[in-house]
Each structure stands twice: as C-alpha cells, then as structure tokens.
Amino acid sequence: MARKASITGGTKKVKLKPQKSREIIRKYHVLLKKQAQLKKEGNVAGADAVTSELEKLGGLQMYQQASISGQMEARGGDSSKLLMNWLAKYSKEPAAALLEVGCLSFDNYCTRSNYFARIDRLDLNSQDPRIEQIDFMKKPVPPDLYDVVSLSLVVNFVPDSGLRGEMLKRTRKFLKPEGLLFFVLPEPCIYNSRYCNEQSISDIFNALGYRQIEYKRTRKLVYWLLKMEERSGPYPKICKTLVNDGAKRNNFCIALS
C-alpha cells in the first residue's frame, strides 16, 4: 500500500524510533551490497528480486528518513557540529564555500553557524528543494571551488570498493589548494572490517594527497578532517587486501585502481 501524501502534495514523513532507524539502515545496506554482487555476477533475476525487497522496505526515501532520524540534533547525530568545532580551531575568519555531499537536512550546524558565505548541498534523492538532487560523481566541477567538502556517511553507501576510491579521489577536483575534506564513516568500517583498518585508510589518504589534521572515534562513528596537499603523477594502485580475518567481521574496503 502506498504511503499517504501530505496536504502539500509531498510524501508524509514517518517518525521513527532510534532502534527502528538503525534496523532500516542496516537492512538497506545489506540488501544494496547483495544487489551489487548479483549484478556483478550477471544474475539479473536475483538483482531484480533484491530491488523488490528494497521497495518493500520503503526504498531510498525510507532509508533517508531513517538517516535523518539518526542525525537529529536531539540524539546527538548531527556530524556537522564537530566539523564546525574543528574549523573554529584553524581559522577565525569565515570560510567562503562549503560543498555538502549527501546532505539529508538543510537545518544543521553548518547552516546555522553563518560561517560560510556559500553552501552548496546535494543528495541522490533530495527531500528538500534547497538541496540539489544529483549524483556527486556526475556533478560538474564549478569554476568557483570550495574551501571545505563534507563527505559524511556517504562513501559507506557506495556498494563497490573501487567506486568508493573514485569518490574520494574526485573530491580533490572540487577543493581549492589546501582545502579541507570532512570525512565520516561508521566505526565498524574501520575497526571491524576484514579489509580495512587505521593503517589502510591512512594509506588511502596519503595516496590521494590528503593529510590528517583531526581525528575522532566514537562508539558508532569515525571522523577525520583532512587537508589537501599538492601532488603530481598517477595515483598508486591499492587493492583489496585481507588485514583482519574473522567470521564476524564485515567486508568494507576502499580501493584505488
């Protein structure tokens, strides 16, 4: 049964409890990875079946509502608060421009801080007319580059390790020299993965010409503030490599090709 539409014509948003939000997000990620693997194997029927499962779960819109619910300020989930705290340490002067990739909510600390003269927000399935609906990998590089790019809980949503690397690589095209990248991943992506740990993610950052200037680990998330440095020549190839074996570990990985 289709969800009811609001009197304004949009889809009525569902209020979700924290536990339900986490359950939806977890199921969506599992199904998305399964779908990507089936497509890679050429199993069209299997991939279509997973698409049906995703639709029954509520599709991308329900996933985003669950993500927004998890980022509600009242639950301490707005990662932009930490970004603003870090930026305050490095400059008393307002930065000119921020690109917020995977922006779920217009009303966050970046918006309310009045720190930026310009904020461009984008998401694959925008639920706000003030957030541009576009794939970051297809967004044209503007003539006016950004001082800061925020990539918070976005790369883990990409189902392929090589595409994750390409997304990180592409952030350099949008930043001014010595620009900053705010990068956030779920804690298990680094500390409970067979193919990723502190050293391997550090190797990725170094290969891309990013220097870590801030880091924070919590029970659920890992945050970095990275400074883009000059680099030349082709990017090195970093393949998927087993670093921590274990039956209960996940398969998250970032690769460069």
C-alpha atoms as an extended CHARMM CRD file, in Angstrom:
* protein
*
       257  EXT
         1         1  MET       CA              0.0000000000        0.0000000000        0.0000000000  PROA      1               0.0000000000
         2         2  ALA       CA              1.3440000000        3.4160000000       -0.9580000000  PROA      2               0.0000000000
         3         3  ARG       CA              2.2040000000        5.8640000000        1.8070000000  PROA      3               0.0000000000
         4         4  LYS       CA             -0.2440000000        8.7060000000        2.3120000000  PROA      4               0.0000000000
         5         5  ALA       CA              0.5450000000       12.0520000000        0.7400000000  PROA      5               0.0000000000
         6         6  SER       CA              0.5650000000       15.1970000000        2.8360000000  PROA      6               0.0000000000
         7         7  ILE       CA             -1.7580000000       18.1380000000        2.1180000000  PROA      7               0.0000000000
         8         8  THR       CA              1.1700000000       19.8870000000        0.4300000000  PROA      8               0.0000000000
         9         9  GLY       CA              1.4590000000       17.0680000000       -2.0680000000  PROA      9               0.0000000000
        10        10  GLY       CA              4.6500000000       15.5120000000       -0.6840000000  PROA      10              0.0000000000
        11        11  THR       CA              5.0760000000       12.1500000000        0.9700000000  PROA      11              0.0000000000
        12        12  LYS       CA              4.1750000000       12.2140000000        4.6190000000  PROA      12              0.0000000000
        13        13  LYS       CA              7.3110000000       11.6810000000        6.6850000000  PROA      13              0.0000000000
        14        14  VAL       CA              7.2860000000        8.8460000000        9.1520000000  PROA      14              0.0000000000
        15        15  LYS       CA              8.5590000000        9.3940000000       12.6920000000  PROA      15              0.0000000000
        16        16  LEU       CA             10.9960000000        6.6360000000       13.5380000000  PROA      16              0.0000000000
        17        17  LYS       CA             12.3860000000        5.4930000000       16.8530000000  PROA      17              0.0000000000
        18        18  PRO       CA             16.2120000000        5.1900000000       17.0630000000  PROA      18              0.0000000000
        19        19  GLN       CA             16.1410000000        1.3790000000       17.0870000000  PROA      19              0.0000000000
        20        20  LYS       CA             13.8570000000        1.2570000000       14.0430000000  PROA      20              0.0000000000
        21        21  SER       CA             16.0610000000        3.7640000000       12.2060000000  PROA      21              0.0000000000
        22        22  ARG       CA             19.1590000000        1.6400000000       12.7890000000  PROA      22              0.0000000000
        23        23  GLU       CA             17.3040000000       -1.5040000000       11.6740000000  PROA      23              0.0000000000
        24        24  ILE       CA             16.2050000000        0.0840000000        8.3820000000  PROA      24              0.0000000000
        25        25  ILE       CA             19.6720000000        1.4740000000        7.6470000000  PROA      25              0.0000000000
        26        26  ARG       CA             21.3330000000       -1.8710000000        8.3850000000  PROA      26              0.0000000000
        27        27  LYS       CA             18.8860000000       -3.8610000000        6.2240000000  PROA      27              0.0000000000
        28        28  TYR       CA             19.1640000000       -1.3630000000        3.3750000000  PROA      28              0.0000000000
        29        29  HSD       CA             22.9740000000       -1.5880000000        3.3270000000  PROA      29              0.0000000000
        30        30  VAL       CA             22.8990000000       -5.3950000000        3.3890000000  PROA      30              0.0000000000
        31        31  LEU       CA             20.4160000000       -5.5570000000        0.5040000000  PROA      31              0.0000000000
        32        32  LEU       CA             22.3150000000       -2.9710000000       -1.5270000000  PROA      32              0.0000000000
        33        33  LYS       CA             25.5650000000       -4.9220000000       -1.2180000000  PROA      33              0.0000000000
        34        34  LYS       CA             23.7490000000       -8.1370000000       -2.1470000000  PROA      34              0.0000000000
        35        35  GLN       CA             22.2590000000       -6.4410000000       -5.2000000000  PROA      35              0.0000000000
        36        36  ALA       CA             25.6510000000       -5.1220000000       -6.3320000000  PROA      36              0.0000000000
        37        37  GLN       CA             27.1720000000       -8.6060000000       -6.0640000000  PROA      37              0.0000000000
        38        38  LEU       CA             24.3180000000      -10.1890000000       -8.0430000000  PROA      38              0.0000000000
        39        39  LYS       CA             24.6700000000       -7.5820000000      -10.7900000000  PROA      39              0.0000000000
        40        40  LYS       CA             28.4150000000       -8.2130000000      -10.9060000000  PROA      40              0.0000000000
        41        41  GLU       CA             27.6990000000      -11.9360000000      -11.3640000000  PROA      41              0.0000000000
        42        42  GLY       CA             25.1870000000      -11.1900000000      -14.1250000000  PROA      42              0.0000000000
        43        43  ASN       CA             22.2750000000      -12.5430000000      -12.0840000000  PROA      43              0.0000000000
        44        44  VAL       CA             19.5690000000      -10.1870000000      -13.3660000000  PROA      44              0.0000000000
        45        45  ALA       CA             16.6650000000      -12.0990000000      -11.8030000000  PROA      45              0.0000000000
        46        46  GLY       CA             18.3490000000      -12.1420000000       -8.4120000000  PROA      46              0.0000000000
        47        47  ALA       CA             19.1550000000       -8.4270000000       -8.6020000000  PROA      47              0.0000000000
        48        48  ASP       CA             15.5380000000       -7.6560000000       -9.5380000000  PROA      48              0.0000000000
        49        49  ALA       CA             14.3380000000       -9.6920000000       -6.5600000000  PROA      49              0.0000000000
        50        50  VAL       CA             16.5290000000       -7.6030000000       -4.2600000000  PROA      50              0.0000000000
        51        51  THR       CA             15.0960000000       -4.4480000000       -5.8450000000  PROA      51              0.0000000000
        52        52  SER       CA             11.6460000000       -5.6740000000       -4.8230000000  PROA      52              0.0000000000
        53        53  GLU       CA             12.9000000000       -6.2500000000       -1.2760000000  PROA      53              0.0000000000
        54        54  LEU       CA             14.2980000000       -2.7070000000       -1.1820000000  PROA      54              0.0000000000
        55        55  GLU       CA             10.9580000000       -1.3290000000       -2.3410000000  PROA      55              0.0000000000
        56        56  LYS       CA              9.1160000000       -3.2940000000        0.3620000000  PROA      56              0.0000000000
        57        57  LEU       CA             11.4840000000       -1.7780000000        2.9070000000  PROA      57              0.0000000000
        58        58  GLY       CA             10.4450000000        1.6680000000        1.7060000000  PROA      58              0.0000000000
        59        59  GLY       CA             13.1040000000        2.3770000000       -0.8950000000  PROA      59              0.0000000000
        60        60  LEU       CA             15.6810000000        5.1530000000       -0.8090000000  PROA      60              0.0000000000
        61        61  GLN       CA             13.1840000000        7.5930000000        0.6540000000  PROA      61              0.0000000000
        62        62  MET       CA             12.6120000000        5.4700000000        3.7620000000  PROA      62              0.0000000000
        63        63  TYR       CA             16.3770000000        4.9270000000        4.0830000000  PROA      63              0.0000000000
        64        64  GLN       CA             16.8990000000        8.6790000000        4.0460000000  PROA      64              0.0000000000
        65        65  GLN       CA             14.1610000000        9.2930000000        6.5820000000  PROA      65              0.0000000000
        66        66  ALA       CA             15.8650000000        6.7600000000        8.8410000000  PROA      66              0.0000000000
        67        67  SER       CA             19.1920000000        8.5300000000        8.2950000000  PROA      67              0.0000000000
        68        68  ILE       CA             17.6690000000       11.9340000000        9.0440000000  PROA      68              0.0000000000
        69        69  SER       CA             16.1330000000       10.4990000000       12.1880000000  PROA      69              0.0000000000
        70        70  GLY       CA             19.5630000000        9.2840000000       13.2350000000  PROA      70              0.0000000000
        71        71  GLN       CA             21.0670000000       12.7100000000       12.6360000000  PROA      71              0.0000000000
        72        72  MET       CA             18.5260000000       14.6050000000       14.7030000000  PROA      72              0.0000000000
        73        73  GLU       CA             20.2710000000       17.0830000000       16.9620000000  PROA      73              0.0000000000
        74        74  ALA       CA             18.3210000000       15.8150000000       19.9540000000  PROA      74              0.0000000000
        75        75  ARG       CA             20.0450000000       12.4400000000       19.5170000000  PROA      75              0.0000000000
        76        76  GLY       CA             23.4820000000       13.9960000000       19.0510000000  PROA      76              0.0000000000
        77        77  GLY       CA             23.7270000000       12.7470000000       15.4860000000  PROA      77              0.0000000000
        78        78  ASP       CA             24.4910000000       15.9330000000       13.5440000000  PROA      78              0.0000000000
        79        79  SER       CA             28.0960000000       15.3860000000       12.4340000000  PROA      79              0.0000000000
        80        80  SER       CA             28.3310000000       18.9770000000       11.1670000000  PROA      80              0.0000000000
        81        81  LYS       CA             28.5710000000       20.1410000000       14.7960000000  PROA      81              0.0000000000
        82        82  LEU       CA             32.0040000000       18.5180000000       15.0840000000  PROA      82              0.0000000000
        83        83  LEU       CA             33.0240000000       19.9640000000       11.7130000000  PROA      83              0.0000000000
        84        84  MET       CA             32.2080000000       23.4790000000       12.9030000000  PROA      84              0.0000000000
        85        85  ASN       CA             34.1170000000       22.9150000000       16.1540000000  PROA      85              0.0000000000
        86        86  TRP       CA             37.1760000000       21.7900000000       14.2200000000  PROA      86              0.0000000000
        87        87  LEU       CA             37.0100000000       24.6690000000       11.7500000000  PROA      87              0.0000000000
        88        88  ALA       CA             36.9040000000       27.1340000000       14.6400000000  PROA      88              0.0000000000
        89        89  LYS       CA             40.3120000000       25.8270000000       15.7720000000  PROA      89              0.0000000000
        90        90  TYR       CA             42.0030000000       26.6080000000       12.4840000000  PROA      90              0.0000000000
        91        91  SER       CA             40.5150000000       29.9010000000       11.3820000000  PROA      91              0.0000000000
        92        92  LYS       CA             38.7060000000       32.7860000000       12.9980000000  PROA      92              0.0000000000
        93        93  GLU       CA             37.7810000000       34.0790000000        9.5500000000  PROA      93              0.0000000000
        94        94  PRO       CA             34.6680000000       32.6320000000        7.8630000000  PROA      94              0.0000000000
        95        95  ALA       CA             35.3730000000       30.2430000000        5.0140000000  PROA      95              0.0000000000
        96        96  ALA       CA             33.9960000000       31.1630000000        1.6170000000  PROA      96              0.0000000000
        97        97  ALA       CA             32.3570000000       27.9690000000        0.4270000000  PROA      97              0.0000000000
        98        98  LEU       CA             31.2290000000       24.5180000000        1.5700000000  PROA      98              0.0000000000
        99        99  LEU       CA             30.0600000000       21.5770000000       -0.5480000000  PROA      99              0.0000000000
       100       100  GLU       CA             27.9230000000       19.1900000000        1.4940000000  PROA      100             0.0000000000
       101       101  VAL       CA             27.6630000000       15.8250000000       -0.2780000000  PROA      101             0.0000000000
       102       102  GLY       CA             24.8390000000       13.5560000000        0.8550000000  PROA      102             0.0000000000
       103       103  CYS       CA             23.0600000000       16.3710000000        2.6450000000  PROA      103             0.0000000000
       104       104  LEU       CA             19.9990000000       14.9960000000        4.4250000000  PROA      104             0.0000000000
       105       105  SER       CA             18.8300000000       18.0940000000        6.2410000000  PROA      105             0.0000000000
       106       106  PHE       CA             19.0650000000       21.7890000000        5.4050000000  PROA      106             0.0000000000
       107       107  ASP       CA             18.7830000000       22.7150000000        9.0710000000  PROA      107             0.0000000000
       108       108  ASN       CA             22.1270000000       21.6670000000       10.5500000000  PROA      108             0.0000000000
       109       109  TYR       CA             25.0400000000       23.3180000000       12.3250000000  PROA      109             0.0000000000
       110       110  CYS       CA             26.6990000000       24.3580000000        9.0570000000  PROA      110             0.0000000000
       111       111  THR       CA             23.5960000000       26.3000000000        8.0630000000  PROA      111             0.0000000000
       112       112  ARG       CA             23.0110000000       27.8870000000       11.4480000000  PROA      112             0.0000000000
       113       113  SER       CA             26.6420000000       28.8390000000       12.0570000000  PROA      113             0.0000000000
       114       114  ASN       CA             26.7100000000       31.6080000000        9.4150000000  PROA      114             0.0000000000
       115       115  TYR       CA             30.3480000000       30.5890000000        8.9520000000  PROA      115             0.0000000000
       116       116  PHE       CA             30.0960000000       30.0650000000        5.1990000000  PROA      116             0.0000000000
       117       117  ALA       CA             29.3610000000       32.6880000000        2.5880000000  PROA      117             0.0000000000
       118       118  ARG       CA             28.1460000000       29.9080000000        0.2890000000  PROA      118             0.0000000000
       119       119  ILE       CA             26.8960000000       26.3790000000        0.9350000000  PROA      119             0.0000000000
       120       120  ASP       CA             26.0190000000       24.0330000000       -1.9140000000  PROA      120             0.0000000000
       121       121  ARG       CA             24.0910000000       20.9700000000       -0.7850000000  PROA      121             0.0000000000
       122       122  LEU       CA             23.4060000000       17.8570000000       -2.8310000000  PROA      122             0.0000000000
       123       123  ASP       CA             21.9230000000       14.3950000000       -2.4280000000  PROA      123             0.0000000000
       124       124  LEU       CA             20.8660000000       11.4890000000       -4.6430000000  PROA      124             0.0000000000
       125       125  ASN       CA             17.2580000000       11.7420000000       -3.5030000000  PROA      125             0.0000000000
       126       126  SER       CA             16.7240000000       15.2210000000       -2.1290000000  PROA      126             0.0000000000
       127       127  GLN       CA             13.7340000000       15.7170000000        0.1550000000  PROA      127             0.0000000000
       128       128  ASP       CA             14.1660000000       19.4880000000        0.2730000000  PROA      128             0.0000000000
       129       129  PRO       CA             14.0470000000       21.9420000000       -2.6720000000  PROA      129             0.0000000000
       130       130  ARG       CA             17.0740000000       23.7010000000       -1.1720000000  PROA      130             0.0000000000
       131       131  ILE       CA             19.1580000000       20.5260000000       -1.6040000000  PROA      131             0.0000000000
       132       132  GLU       CA             20.1620000000       19.7680000000       -5.2010000000  PROA      132             0.0000000000
       133       133  GLN       CA             19.2220000000       16.2720000000       -6.3680000000  PROA      133             0.0000000000
       134       134  ILE       CA             22.2610000000       14.9390000000       -8.1950000000  PROA      134             0.0000000000
       135       135  ASP       CA             24.8930000000       12.2020000000       -8.0400000000  PROA      135             0.0000000000
       136       136  PHE       CA             28.1850000000       13.6920000000       -6.8060000000  PROA      136             0.0000000000
       137       137  MET       CA             30.0430000000       11.5920000000       -9.3780000000  PROA      137             0.0000000000
       138       138  LYS       CA             28.0840000000       13.3570000000      -12.1440000000  PROA      138             0.0000000000
       139       139  LYS       CA             28.1250000000       16.8760000000      -10.7240000000  PROA      139             0.0000000000
       140       140  PRO       CA             30.0950000000       19.2980000000      -12.9290000000  PROA      140             0.0000000000
       141       141  VAL       CA             33.0950000000       20.9000000000      -11.2450000000  PROA      141             0.0000000000
       142       142  PRO       CA             32.1950000000       24.5880000000      -10.7850000000  PROA      142             0.0000000000
       143       143  PRO       CA             34.5820000000       27.4380000000      -11.6570000000  PROA      143             0.0000000000
       144       144  ASP       CA             34.4330000000       28.6190000000       -8.0420000000  PROA      144             0.0000000000
       145       145  LEU       CA             35.9310000000       25.8370000000       -5.9410000000  PROA      145             0.0000000000
       146       146  TYR       CA             35.2590000000       25.0560000000       -2.2880000000  PROA      146             0.0000000000
       147       147  ASP       CA             37.1920000000       25.6490000000        0.9130000000  PROA      147             0.0000000000
       148       148  VAL       CA             35.5560000000       22.6080000000        2.5380000000  PROA      148             0.0000000000
       149       149  VAL       CA             33.9270000000       19.4340000000        1.2010000000  PROA      149             0.0000000000
       150       150  SER       CA             31.8360000000       17.3520000000        3.6100000000  PROA      150             0.0000000000
       151       151  LEU       CA             31.5530000000       13.6330000000        2.8390000000  PROA      151             0.0000000000
       152       152  SER       CA             29.7380000000       12.3770000000        5.9210000000  PROA      152             0.0000000000
       153       153  LEU       CA             28.3300000000        8.8210000000        5.8690000000  PROA      153             0.0000000000
       154       154  VAL       CA             28.3190000000        8.7690000000        2.0750000000  PROA      154             0.0000000000
       155       155  VAL       CA             31.1900000000        6.5240000000        0.9650000000  PROA      155             0.0000000000
       156       156  ASN       CA             29.8880000000        3.5950000000        3.0210000000  PROA      156             0.0000000000
       157       157  PHE       CA             26.6620000000        3.7960000000        0.9990000000  PROA      157             0.0000000000
       158       158  VAL       CA             28.5990000000        3.1150000000       -2.2430000000  PROA      158             0.0000000000
       159       159  PRO       CA             28.4560000000       -0.6730000000       -2.8170000000  PROA      159             0.0000000000
       160       160  ASP       CA             31.7960000000       -1.1280000000       -4.6380000000  PROA      160             0.0000000000
       161       161  SER       CA             35.2810000000       -0.6610000000       -3.1400000000  PROA      161             0.0000000000
       162       162  GLY       CA             36.7120000000        0.7890000000       -6.3500000000  PROA      162             0.0000000000
       163       163  LEU       CA             33.8800000000        3.3080000000       -6.7010000000  PROA      163             0.0000000000
       164       164  ARG       CA             34.4610000000        4.3810000000       -3.1010000000  PROA      164             0.0000000000
       165       165  GLY       CA             38.0390000000        5.1650000000       -4.0290000000  PROA      165             0.0000000000
       166       166  GLU       CA             36.9120000000        7.0860000000       -7.1050000000  PROA      166             0.0000000000
       167       167  MET       CA             34.5380000000        9.1660000000       -4.9930000000  PROA      167             0.0000000000
       168       168  LEU       CA             37.3030000000       10.1010000000       -2.5760000000  PROA      168             0.0000000000
       169       169  LYS       CA             39.6160000000       10.8530000000       -5.4860000000  PROA      169             0.0000000000
       170       170  ARG       CA             37.0290000000       13.1510000000       -7.0780000000  PROA      170             0.0000000000
       171       171  THR       CA             36.7870000000       15.3670000000       -4.0030000000  PROA      171             0.0000000000
       172       172  ARG       CA             40.1640000000       16.8830000000       -4.9500000000  PROA      172             0.0000000000
       173       173  LYS       CA             38.6460000000       18.3920000000       -8.0960000000  PROA      173             0.0000000000
       174       174  PHE       CA             36.1920000000       20.4440000000       -6.0190000000  PROA      174             0.0000000000
       175       175  LEU       CA             38.6170000000       21.8290000000       -3.4400000000  PROA      175             0.0000000000
       176       176  LYS       CA             40.7770000000       24.9290000000       -3.5200000000  PROA      176             0.0000000000
       177       177  PRO       CA             44.5090000000       24.4080000000       -2.8290000000  PROA      177             0.0000000000
       178       178  GLU       CA             44.9260000000       23.3860000000        0.8300000000  PROA      178             0.0000000000
       179       179  GLY       CA             41.1690000000       22.8640000000        1.0890000000  PROA      179             0.0000000000
       180       180  LEU       CA             39.6740000000       20.6330000000        3.7770000000  PROA      180             0.0000000000
       181       181  LEU       CA             37.7920000000       17.3410000000        3.4800000000  PROA      181             0.0000000000
       182       182  PHE       CA             35.4850000000       16.3200000000        6.3330000000  PROA      182             0.0000000000
       183       183  PHE       CA             35.1140000000       12.5520000000        6.1140000000  PROA      183             0.0000000000
       184       184  VAL       CA             32.8930000000       10.3280000000        8.2730000000  PROA      184             0.0000000000
       185       185  LEU       CA             32.4100000000        6.5440000000        8.3050000000  PROA      185             0.0000000000
       186       186  PRO       CA             30.5960000000        4.0990000000       10.5870000000  PROA      186             0.0000000000
       187       187  GLU       CA             33.0590000000        2.8400000000       13.2150000000  PROA      187             0.0000000000
       188       188  PRO       CA             32.7810000000       -0.8440000000       12.1250000000  PROA      188             0.0000000000
       189       189  CYS       CA             34.0320000000        0.0850000000        8.6270000000  PROA      189             0.0000000000
       190       190  ILE       CA             37.4790000000        0.6830000000       10.1300000000  PROA      190             0.0000000000
       191       191  TYR       CA             37.5540000000       -1.3420000000       13.3340000000  PROA      191             0.0000000000
       192       192  ASN       CA             35.5860000000       -4.4580000000       12.3960000000  PROA      192             0.0000000000
       193       193  SER       CA             36.4770000000       -4.9790000000        8.7390000000  PROA      193             0.0000000000
       194       194  ARG       CA             38.4580000000       -7.7700000000        7.1450000000  PROA      194             0.0000000000
       195       195  TYR       CA             39.9110000000       -5.4030000000        4.5570000000  PROA      195             0.0000000000
       196       196  CYS       CA             40.2170000000       -2.0230000000        6.2550000000  PROA      196             0.0000000000
       197       197  ASN       CA             41.9170000000       -0.6700000000        9.3790000000  PROA      197             0.0000000000
       198       198  GLU       CA             43.6170000000        2.5090000000       10.6100000000  PROA      198             0.0000000000
       199       199  GLN       CA             46.7490000000        1.8500000000        8.5640000000  PROA      199             0.0000000000
       200       200  SER       CA             44.9700000000        1.0030000000        5.3100000000  PROA      200             0.0000000000
       201       201  ILE       CA             42.6960000000        4.0650000000        5.4450000000  PROA      201             0.0000000000
       202       202  SER       CA             45.7640000000        6.1920000000        6.2410000000  PROA      202             0.0000000000
       203       203  ASP       CA             47.4760000000        4.7330000000        3.1580000000  PROA      203             0.0000000000
       204       204  ILE       CA             44.4470000000        5.7320000000        1.0620000000  PROA      204             0.0000000000
       205       205  PHE       CA             44.5320000000        9.2970000000        2.4010000000  PROA      205             0.0000000000
       206       206  ASN       CA             48.2780000000        9.6090000000        1.7460000000  PROA      206             0.0000000000
       207       207  ALA       CA             47.9510000000        8.1970000000       -1.7670000000  PROA      207             0.0000000000
       208       208  LEU       CA             45.2790000000       10.7780000000       -2.5820000000  PROA      208             0.0000000000
       209       209  GLY       CA             47.3360000000       13.6570000000       -1.2030000000  PROA      209             0.0000000000
       210       210  TYR       CA             45.3590000000       14.2310000000        1.9830000000  PROA      210             0.0000000000
       211       211  ARG       CA             46.9970000000       14.8700000000        5.3650000000  PROA      211             0.0000000000
       212       212  GLN       CA             45.0590000000       14.1000000000        8.5330000000  PROA      212             0.0000000000
       213       213  ILE       CA             44.8170000000       17.1030000000       10.8540000000  PROA      213             0.0000000000
       214       214  GLU       CA             41.9430000000       15.9720000000       13.0960000000  PROA      214             0.0000000000
       215       215  TYR       CA             40.5270000000       12.6010000000       14.0950000000  PROA      215             0.0000000000
       216       216  LYS       CA             37.8150000000       11.3720000000       16.4390000000  PROA      216             0.0000000000
       217       217  ARG       CA             36.4670000000        7.9110000000       17.1510000000  PROA      217             0.0000000000
       218       218  THR       CA             33.1900000000        7.2430000000       18.9430000000  PROA      218             0.0000000000
       219       219  ARG       CA             31.2880000000        4.0290000000       19.5860000000  PROA      219             0.0000000000
       220       220  LYS       CA             29.4100000000        4.3930000000       16.2960000000  PROA      220             0.0000000000
       221       221  LEU       CA             31.3760000000        6.7320000000       14.0290000000  PROA      221             0.0000000000
       222       222  VAL       CA             34.8740000000        7.7530000000       12.9590000000  PROA      222             0.0000000000
       223       223  TYR       CA             35.5740000000       11.3420000000       11.8650000000  PROA      223             0.0000000000
       224       224  TRP       CA             38.5190000000       12.8730000000       10.0080000000  PROA      224             0.0000000000
       225       225  LEU       CA             39.4370000000       16.3730000000        8.9450000000  PROA      225             0.0000000000
       226       226  LEU       CA             41.8950000000       16.1310000000        6.0650000000  PROA      226             0.0000000000
       227       227  LYS       CA             43.9380000000       18.8400000000        4.3800000000  PROA      227             0.0000000000
       228       228  MET       CA             44.5420000000       18.5780000000        0.6440000000  PROA      228             0.0000000000
       229       229  GLU       CA             48.1900000000       18.9130000000       -0.3260000000  PROA      229             0.0000000000
       230       230  GLU       CA             49.9390000000       19.2480000000       -3.6600000000  PROA      230             0.0000000000
       231       231  ARG       CA             50.6020000000       16.0330000000       -5.5210000000  PROA      231             0.0000000000
       232       232  SER       CA             51.6190000000       15.0270000000       -9.0370000000  PROA      232             0.0000000000
       233       233  GLY       CA             51.6970000000       11.9120000000      -11.1560000000  PROA      233             0.0000000000
       234       234  PRO       CA             49.2650000000        8.9960000000      -11.3670000000  PROA      234             0.0000000000
       235       235  TYR       CA             47.5520000000        7.6160000000       -8.2980000000  PROA      235             0.0000000000
       236       236  PRO       CA             49.0320000000        4.3750000000       -6.9490000000  PROA      236             0.0000000000
       237       237  LYS       CA             47.0080000000        1.1990000000       -7.1720000000  PROA      237             0.0000000000
       238       238  ILE       CA             45.7460000000       -0.0140000000       -3.7920000000  PROA      238             0.0000000000
       239       239  CYS       CA             43.9360000000       -3.3470000000       -3.9600000000  PROA      239             0.0000000000
       240       240  LYS       CA             41.5780000000       -5.0990000000       -1.5890000000  PROA      240             0.0000000000
       241       241  THR       CA             43.8310000000       -6.8840000000        0.9130000000  PROA      241             0.0000000000
       242       242  LEU       CA             42.9650000000       -9.0110000000        3.9290000000  PROA      242             0.0000000000
       243       243  VAL       CA             44.1710000000       -7.2510000000        7.1010000000  PROA      243             0.0000000000
       244       244  ASN       CA             41.9430000000       -8.7480000000        9.8230000000  PROA      244             0.0000000000
       245       245  ASP       CA             40.4090000000      -12.1760000000        9.3500000000  PROA      245             0.0000000000
       246       246  GLY       CA             37.3770000000      -13.2220000000       11.3510000000  PROA      246             0.0000000000
       247       247  ALA       CA             33.9300000000      -14.7020000000       10.8420000000  PROA      247             0.0000000000
       248       248  LYS       CA             32.1010000000      -11.7840000000       12.4500000000  PROA      248             0.0000000000
       249       249  ARG       CA             33.9120000000       -9.0460000000       10.5420000000  PROA      249             0.0000000000
       250       250  ASN       CA             32.4200000000       -7.0880000000        7.6320000000  PROA      250             0.0000000000
       251       251  ASN       CA             33.8100000000       -6.7130000000        4.1040000000  PROA      251             0.0000000000
       252       252  PHE       CA             34.0830000000       -2.9190000000        3.9070000000  PROA      252             0.0000000000
       253       253  CYS       CA             37.0080000000       -1.7620000000        1.7980000000  PROA      253             0.0000000000
       254       254  ILE       CA             38.2150000000        1.2480000000       -0.1810000000  PROA      254             0.0000000000
       255       255  ALA       CA             40.4160000000        0.5380000000       -3.1920000000  PROA      255             0.0000000000
       256       256  LEU       CA             42.2850000000        2.6660000000       -5.7290000000  PROA      256             0.0000000000
       257       257  SER       CA             42.7040000000        1.4790000000       -9.3030000000  PROA      257             0.0000000000
